[in-house]
Amino acid sequence: MRTYAKRGDIERYFAANIEFHQLMIENTESGVLRTIMHQVNAMSLPVRYRLLLAEFSKRTQYDYHDKITSALRARNFPLARKLTIKHVTSNLSRATDVYQRALCHYGK
């Protein structure tokens, strides 16, 4: 993701971002959680892409991904969970704004 961000390649960046999330989901031991996360991930793609379009030059999400991956490799699951929650919640207000603008745009 970092390489694609430096190149300004938004499409490959987004593809790598999707791949990261899919790897996290696929390696979840709970089948129920995996099913839920597949749905949440699929539903969030349009909003995540619009958010990325609006803020691509400022993206640092790979930093969160690096930290989460490091915590998982160290088998520090409480830290990985804490970092994941922080990663998701740090984007909620911006994602809500993007979603609201999209709804207003399509409602015209």
Secondary structure, DSSP 8 states (H G I E B T S, - for coil): -HHHHHHT-HHHHHHHHHHHHHHHHHT-S-HHHHHHHHHHHHHHHHHHHHHHHHHGGG--HHHHHHHHHHHHHTT-HHHHHHHHHHHHHHHHHHHHHHHHHHHHHHT-
